[in-house]
Amino acid sequence: MTSQPQDKLSQPDDILAALTAQGVAIWLDDISRERLTTGNLATLARDMHVTGVTSNPTIFAHAVSTGHAYDQQLADLAVRGVQIDEAARAITTYDIRWACDVLRPIYDSTDGVDGRVSIEVDPRIAKDTAKTIAEARALWWSVDRPNLFIKIPATLEGLPAITQCLSEGISVNVTLIFSLERYGQVIDAFMAGLEQAATAGHDLAPIGSVASFFVSRVDTEVDGRLDKIGTPEAAALRGKAAIANARLAYELHEQRTATPRWAALEQAGAAPQRPLWASTSTKDPAFEDTLYVVELVAPGTVNTMPEATLHATAAHAPLRGDTVHGTYDAARQVFADLEALGIAYDDVVDVLEREGVQKFATSWHEFLETIETNMAAVAKP
């Protein structure tokens, strides 16, 4: 169900500007060569308050399989006999480097807080710490832009990789976070990385990080289980779990940045690891299309949106200020009610993490297959 336009008197003329003023950084969850060649990304930054970009294997698989923007590079790679894995790195780092340059003025004007562009390590190595670190270093060197984020999945094996990369001055977007317990471990990994970076003599100020908490997938998983239960009590909880989970993540963020450990890092020049709301397009047509924007407004956060959600937000999101503070007890009650119905939080988030890694690995395989097919096609005389 799409939201109806709100009363002009009750809504700001520029909803995205109002959202930004609430402390929510608006990032675009998409990248493609076409966006770059047409100037679309620069236009979104200028006109729609977009201050960052995230990418993932699914996004790149779609970009390369659509249109002809990659044909010339694919042909060159084919002529040079480049292997498929290296061709994928060449294609993705080219786009990310270009996007970093487009958003560099934002990076400079915000002292490195925004203007960031994320590229993900090969998701097939999410369970291999050493390979993840090596891949992160290679991507960092290849793109060679200070406003880059390397996306590392928040698997158990990813945690030491996050610490190691940050300790070397590599900025990290920790992705695929679903559980509060894992988020606590991510915060520990982040702080440990900065502590090690400081010990090694790195300037902490340029080292950035966000923690990407996935939103809509939680409702998809939980609501599917609620529908199988089929009671009125179950129906009443549909669409509640994802927002409750994210709000409790924000509470944890506040708690951990109020500690002496963080105070010492901040004193040394470190910037906080902002919570980032990912997967913010609604998958259920019964929900408002801006649900995961309107209900997760809090200062010091990032909301990365697909372009459709960005435009929907600009057109009719019924903003009502901070919607996170003061909700923590109600959020905990949501999970107590779910437990009472037999839906175990730990099982839900475990399933989501495993599926999340597998989905991105599948998308990466599709991306490689698309590259192989297209390289063969454009290489034909």
C-alpha positions as CSV (number, residue, x, y, z in Angstrom):
1,M,0.0,0.0,0.0
2,T,1.5,3.3,-1.0
3,S,1.2,6.3,1.3
4,Q,-1.1,9.0,0.4
5,P,0.3,12.6,0.2
6,Q,0.2,14.3,3.5
7,D,-1.3,17.7,4.3
8,K,1.0,20.3,2.9
9,L,0.6,22.3,6.1
10,S,1.9,19.5,8.3
11,Q,4.8,18.4,6.1
12,P,8.0,20.3,5.2
13,D,8.4,21.4,1.6
14,D,11.6,19.4,1.4
15,I,11.1,16.2,3.3
16,L,14.6,14.9,2.6
17,A,16.1,18.1,3.9
18,A,14.0,17.7,7.0
19,L,15.1,14.1,7.4
20,T,18.8,15.2,7.1
21,A,18.2,17.9,9.7
22,Q,17.0,15.1,12.1
23,G,20.5,13.7,11.9
24,V,19.8,10.9,9.3
25,A,22.3,10.7,6.5
26,I,20.6,9.7,3.2
27,W,22.7,7.2,1.2
28,L,21.7,5.6,-2.1
29,D,21.7,1.8,-2.1
30,D,22.6,1.4,-5.7
31,I,25.5,2.0,-8.2
32,S,25.9,1.4,-11.9
33,R,28.1,2.7,-14.7
34,E,25.0,4.3,-16.3
35,R,24.4,6.4,-13.1
36,L,27.9,7.7,-13.4
37,T,28.1,8.3,-17.2
38,T,24.8,10.2,-17.2
39,G,25.6,12.3,-14.1
40,N,22.6,10.8,-12.2
41,L,24.6,10.2,-9.0
42,A,25.8,13.8,-9.0
43,T,22.2,15.0,-9.6
44,L,20.9,12.9,-6.7
45,A,23.6,14.4,-4.5
46,R,22.7,17.9,-5.6
47,D,19.0,17.7,-5.6
48,M,18.0,14.9,-3.2
49,H,20.4,15.2,-0.3
50,V,22.2,11.9,-1.1
51,T,25.5,11.9,0.8
52,G,26.8,8.3,0.3
53,V,26.5,5.2,-1.8
54,T,26.3,1.5,-0.9
55,S,26.8,-1.4,-3.2
56,N,26.6,-5.2,-3.0
57,P,26.9,-8.2,-5.2
58,T,23.2,-8.2,-6.2
59,I,23.5,-4.5,-7.3
60,F,26.5,-5.2,-9.5
61,A,25.0,-8.3,-11.0
62,H,21.9,-6.3,-12.0
63,A,24.0,-3.4,-13.3
64,V,26.2,-5.5,-15.6
65,S,23.3,-7.5,-16.9
66,T,21.3,-4.3,-17.9
67,G,22.1,-2.1,-21.0
68,H,25.5,-1.6,-22.7
69,A,27.4,0.7,-20.4
70,Y,30.0,-2.0,-19.6
71,D,30.6,-3.2,-23.2
72,Q,33.8,-1.4,-23.9
73,Q,35.5,-2.4,-20.7
74,L,34.3,-6.0,-21.1
75,A,35.7,-6.1,-24.6
76,D,39.1,-4.8,-23.4
77,L,39.2,-7.3,-20.5
78,A,38.4,-10.1,-23.0
79,V,41.1,-9.0,-25.4
80,R,43.6,-8.9,-22.6
81,G,42.6,-12.4,-21.5
82,V,41.8,-11.3,-17.9
83,Q,40.4,-14.0,-15.7
84,I,36.8,-13.7,-14.6
85,D,37.5,-13.0,-10.9
86,E,39.9,-10.2,-11.8
87,A,37.5,-8.8,-14.4
88,A,34.9,-8.5,-11.7
89,R,37.3,-6.6,-9.5
90,A,38.2,-4.3,-12.4
91,I,34.6,-3.5,-13.2
92,T,33.5,-2.9,-9.6
93,T,36.5,-0.9,-8.5
94,Y,36.2,1.3,-11.6
95,D,32.6,2.2,-10.7
96,I,33.4,2.7,-7.0
97,R,36.4,4.9,-7.7
98,W,34.3,7.1,-10.0
99,A,31.6,7.3,-7.4
100,C,34.1,8.2,-4.7
101,D,35.3,11.1,-6.9
102,V,31.7,12.3,-7.5
103,L,31.1,12.4,-3.7
104,R,34.5,13.7,-2.7
105,P,33.2,17.3,-2.2
106,I,30.7,15.9,0.4
107,Y,33.5,14.0,2.1
108,D,35.6,17.1,2.3
109,S,32.9,19.4,3.5
110,T,31.7,17.0,6.2
111,D,35.3,16.2,7.4
112,G,35.0,12.6,6.3
113,V,31.7,11.8,7.9
114,D,29.8,11.4,4.7
115,G,30.6,11.3,1.0
116,R,31.4,7.6,1.5
117,V,31.1,4.8,-1.1
118,S,31.1,1.1,-0.1
119,I,32.4,-1.9,-1.9
120,E,32.0,-5.5,-0.6
121,V,34.6,-8.2,-0.3
122,D,33.8,-11.3,-2.2
123,P,31.0,-12.9,-0.2
124,R,32.2,-16.4,-0.9
125,I,35.0,-15.9,1.6
126,A,32.8,-14.6,4.4
127,K,33.9,-17.6,6.6
128,D,37.6,-17.1,6.0
129,T,39.3,-14.4,8.0
130,A,42.7,-14.3,6.3
131,K,41.2,-14.2,2.8
132,T,38.8,-11.4,3.9
133,I,41.6,-9.3,5.2
134,A,43.7,-9.9,2.0
135,E,40.7,-9.0,-0.2
136,A,39.9,-5.9,1.8
137,R,43.5,-4.7,1.5
138,A,43.5,-5.4,-2.3
139,L,40.2,-3.4,-2.8
140,W,41.5,-0.6,-0.6
141,W,44.7,-0.3,-2.6
142,S,42.9,-0.7,-5.9
143,V,40.2,2.0,-5.4
144,D,42.8,4.2,-3.6
145,R,40.3,6.9,-2.4
146,P,40.1,8.1,1.2
147,N,36.2,8.1,1.1
148,L,36.0,4.4,0.5
149,F,34.4,1.9,2.8
150,I,35.2,-1.8,2.5
151,K,32.2,-3.9,3.4
152,I,32.9,-6.9,5.6
153,P,30.2,-9.3,6.7
154,A,29.6,-9.6,10.4
155,T,30.2,-13.3,10.5
156,L,32.2,-14.7,13.5
157,E,35.1,-15.0,11.0
158,G,34.6,-11.5,9.8
159,L,35.0,-9.9,13.3
160,P,38.8,-10.2,13.5
161,A,39.0,-9.1,9.9
162,I,37.1,-5.9,10.8
163,T,39.5,-5.3,13.7
164,Q,42.6,-5.9,11.6
165,C,41.5,-3.7,8.7
166,L,40.6,-0.8,11.0
167,S,44.0,-1.2,12.7
168,E,45.7,-0.6,9.4
169,G,43.6,2.6,8.7
170,I,41.1,0.9,6.3
171,S,37.6,2.3,6.8
172,V,35.0,-0.4,7.1
173,N,31.3,-0.8,6.5
174,V,30.3,-3.8,8.6
175,T,27.4,-5.5,6.7
176,L,24.8,-8.2,7.3
177,I,24.1,-7.5,11.0
178,F,20.9,-9.0,12.2
179,S,21.3,-9.8,15.9
180,L,21.9,-7.5,18.9
181,E,24.5,-9.9,20.3
182,R,26.5,-9.8,17.0
183,Y,26.1,-6.0,16.9
184,G,27.7,-5.9,20.4
185,Q,30.6,-8.0,19.0
186,V,30.9,-5.7,16.0
187,I,31.2,-2.6,18.3
188,D,33.9,-4.4,20.2
189,A,35.7,-5.3,17.0
190,F,35.4,-1.6,15.9
191,M,36.8,-0.2,19.1
192,A,39.6,-2.8,19.2
193,G,40.6,-1.9,15.7
194,L,40.8,1.8,16.6
195,E,42.8,1.1,19.7
196,Q,45.3,-0.9,17.7
197,A,45.4,1.8,15.0
198,A,46.2,4.4,17.7
199,T,49.0,2.2,19.1
200,A,50.4,1.8,15.6
201,G,50.5,5.6,15.3
202,H,47.6,6.1,12.8
203,D,45.6,9.3,12.8
204,L,42.2,8.0,13.9
205,A,40.2,10.9,12.4
206,P,40.1,9.6,8.8
207,I,39.2,6.1,9.8
208,G,35.5,5.7,9.3
209,S,33.0,3.0,10.0
210,V,29.3,2.2,9.9
211,A,27.4,-0.8,11.2
212,S,24.8,-2.0,8.7
213,F,21.8,-3.4,10.5
214,F,19.4,-5.1,8.0
215,V,15.8,-4.2,8.5
216,S,13.2,-5.5,6.1
217,R,14.5,-9.0,6.0
218,V,13.7,-9.4,9.7
219,D,10.1,-8.7,9.0
220,T,10.0,-11.0,6.0
221,E,11.3,-13.9,8.2
222,V,9.3,-13.2,11.3
223,D,6.0,-12.4,9.5
224,G,6.3,-15.6,7.5
225,R,6.4,-17.5,10.8
226,L,3.5,-15.4,12.2
227,D,1.4,-16.1,9.1
228,K,1.9,-19.9,9.7
229,I,0.6,-19.5,13.3
230,G,-2.4,-17.7,11.9
231,T,-3.9,-16.4,15.2
232,P,-5.2,-12.8,15.8
233,E,-2.3,-12.4,18.3
234,A,0.2,-13.4,15.6
235,A,-1.4,-11.1,13.0
236,A,-1.1,-8.1,15.4
237,L,2.7,-8.5,15.5
238,R,3.2,-8.4,11.7
239,G,5.6,-5.6,10.7
240,K,6.8,-5.0,14.2
241,A,10.0,-7.1,14.6
242,A,12.3,-5.3,12.2
243,I,11.7,-1.8,13.6
244,A,11.9,-3.1,17.2
245,N,15.2,-4.8,16.4
246,A,16.7,-1.7,14.9
247,R,15.6,0.5,17.7
248,L,17.2,-1.8,20.3
249,A,20.4,-1.7,18.2
250,Y,20.3,2.1,18.5
251,E,19.9,1.7,22.2
252,L,23.0,-0.5,22.3
253,H,24.9,2.0,20.2
254,E,24.0,4.7,22.8
255,Q,25.1,2.5,25.7
256,R,28.4,1.6,24.2
257,T,29.3,5.2,23.2
258,A,28.6,6.2,26.8
259,T,31.5,4.1,28.1
260,P,35.0,5.2,29.3
261,R,36.4,3.0,26.5
262,W,34.7,5.0,23.8
263,A,35.4,8.3,25.6
264,A,39.2,7.6,25.4
265,L,38.9,6.8,21.7
266,E,36.9,9.9,21.0
267,Q,39.5,12.0,22.9
268,A,42.1,10.5,20.6
269,G,40.2,11.8,17.6
270,A,38.0,8.8,16.6
271,A,34.6,9.3,14.9
272,P,31.7,7.1,16.1
273,Q,30.6,4.0,14.2
274,R,27.2,5.1,13.0
275,P,24.3,2.6,12.9
276,L,23.2,2.3,9.2
277,W,19.7,1.0,8.4
278,A,20.0,-1.3,5.3
279,S,17.4,-3.2,3.4
280,T,14.9,-0.4,3.9
281,S,12.5,-1.0,1.0
282,T,9.3,-2.6,2.2
283,K,8.8,-6.1,0.8
284,D,5.2,-6.5,2.0
285,P,2.6,-4.4,-0.1
286,A,0.5,-4.1,3.1
287,F,3.1,-1.8,4.6
288,E,3.7,1.8,3.8
289,D,6.5,2.3,1.3
290,T,8.4,4.6,3.7
291,L,7.9,2.6,6.9
292,Y,11.5,1.8,7.5
293,V,12.5,5.4,7.0
294,V,9.8,7.1,9.1
295,E,10.0,4.7,12.0
296,L,13.8,4.8,12.3
297,V,14.6,8.5,12.6
298,A,17.3,9.2,15.1
299,P,20.4,11.4,15.2
300,G,23.7,10.0,14.0
301,T,22.3,7.3,11.8
302,V,22.4,6.5,8.1
303,N,19.5,5.2,6.0
304,T,20.6,3.7,2.7
305,M,17.7,3.5,0.3
306,P,17.0,2.1,-3.1
307,E,16.1,4.9,-5.5
308,A,12.4,4.0,-5.4
309,T,12.3,4.4,-1.6
310,L,14.3,7.6,-1.9
311,H,11.7,9.1,-4.2
312,A,8.8,7.8,-2.1
313,T,10.4,9.4,0.9
314,A,10.8,12.7,-0.9
315,A,7.2,12.6,-2.1
316,H,5.2,11.7,0.9
317,A,7.0,10.3,3.9
318,P,5.0,11.4,7.0
319,L,7.9,12.5,9.1
320,R,7.2,13.1,12.8
321,G,10.7,13.7,14.2
322,D,12.7,11.3,16.3
323,T,10.9,7.9,16.3
324,V,13.5,5.9,18.2
325,H,14.1,7.5,21.6
326,G,11.4,6.4,24.1
327,T,10.6,3.2,22.3
328,Y,13.0,0.7,23.8
329,D,10.6,-0.9,26.4
330,A,8.0,-1.3,23.7
331,A,10.6,-2.8,21.4
332,R,11.5,-5.4,24.0
333,Q,7.9,-6.2,24.5
334,V,7.6,-7.1,20.8
335,F,10.2,-9.8,21.2
336,A,8.7,-11.0,24.5
337,D,5.3,-11.4,22.6
338,L,7.0,-13.2,19.8
339,E,8.7,-15.6,22.2
340,A,5.4,-16.3,23.8
341,L,4.1,-17.4,20.4
342,G,7.1,-19.7,19.9
343,I,9.2,-17.5,17.6
344,A,12.7,-17.6,19.0
345,Y,14.8,-14.5,18.3
346,D,18.1,-16.4,18.2
347,D,16.8,-18.8,15.6
348,V,15.4,-15.9,13.5
349,V,18.7,-14.0,13.4
350,D,20.8,-17.1,12.9
351,V,18.7,-18.1,9.8
352,L,18.9,-14.5,8.5
353,E,22.7,-14.3,8.8
354,R,23.2,-17.7,7.0
355,E,20.8,-16.8,4.3
356,G,22.2,-13.3,3.9
357,V,25.7,-14.6,3.3
358,Q,24.4,-17.3,0.9
359,K,22.2,-14.8,-1.1
360,F,25.2,-12.5,-1.7
361,A,27.4,-15.4,-2.6
362,T,24.7,-16.5,-5.1
363,S,24.5,-13.0,-6.5
364,W,28.3,-13.0,-6.9
365,H,28.2,-16.2,-8.9
366,E,25.5,-14.7,-11.1
367,F,27.7,-11.6,-11.5
368,L,30.7,-13.7,-12.6
369,E,28.5,-15.7,-15.0
370,T,27.2,-12.5,-16.5
371,I,30.7,-11.1,-17.0
372,E,31.8,-14.3,-18.6
373,T,28.9,-14.4,-21.0
374,N,29.2,-10.7,-21.9
375,M,32.9,-10.8,-22.3
376,A,32.4,-13.7,-24.8
377,A,29.7,-11.8,-26.6
378,V,31.5,-8.5,-27.0
379,A,34.8,-10.2,-28.0
380,K,33.2,-11.8,-31.0
381,P,34.2,-10.2,-34.3
